[in-house]
Amino acid sequence: MTVSTAIALFVTGVLAGSYGTVVGAGGGFIFVPALLIFFNMEPAIAAGSGLVIVLINALSGVTGYARQKRINYKAGLQIGIGAVPGSLAGVWLLTFQSSESTAFYWIFATALLSLGIFLFLKNMTSKNKGDMPAAYNQNAEKARLSTKWFLPLGFFLGILSSYLGIGGGWVLVPILIYIFRFAAHNAAATSIFSLCLYTTTGAFLQSLYGHVDWPTVLWGGLGTIIGAYLGVSLSKKVSSNVVIQMLSMLLVVMGMRLYFG
């Protein structure tokens, strides 16, 4: 690996870590497309390396969110438990992915673009942004939570996380906000916590299958650690609406870039 490549991976890690921590997506949805587009990495290796980066990002960011007391541990734990078997299924599915196939790119791009457009329109058309709780209310949240949905939700997220290598926060955060009525900052924090639980399984399995490029993880991971701490600090300065717009715009841009890249 050249010095310029290492520096590029480090910078990408900082950007992915900070952005991913603010929106609760773990940074993989920046890092994996970057590996595919700019570093010409095979899809399986990009997904495996990206998932390890997501784990590093989540572990780095969760301590800061814990100090801010924004994590709903009950929800995060149940989602994480459900996602473990899903992670196994996702890694197994990835073994059938051919490096010559365009299916991986189309699935990835469609998922990113669709969710990004939905979030952008939802956030723009919500009257006074009333669809999103203005503040965290743990008692009201507990009354709304139907715990039976968290395990299957986790299973689905586990599959997406391991197959695409970008974690499941980009799906989980909107679900927690719009269905379970979490405040945006608390949805992001809970998502980061659950990522710590289930990406551990996926990252371990990806390494066993030989899907991890460790020099990439080293330089990208160092940047991600720094980015995660920056993201936790930035999260205190941005509004819930900005968090949603940040997530939606990035998903749209990366989805379009993959379609045409």
Secondary structure, DSSP 4 states (H G I P E B T S, - for coil): --HHHHHHHHHHHHHHHHHHHHHTSTTHHHHHHHHHHTS---HHHHHHHHHHHHHHHHHHHHHHHHHTT---HHHHHHHHHHHHHHHHHHHHHHTT--TT-SHHHHHHHHHHHHHHHHHHHHHHHSGGGTTS-SS--HHHHHHH--GGGHHHHHHHHHHHHHHHSS-SHHHHHHHHHHTS---HHHHHHHHHHHHHHHHHHHHHHHHHTT---HHHHHHHHHHHHHHHHHHHHHHTTS-HHHHHHHHHHHHHHHHHHHHH-
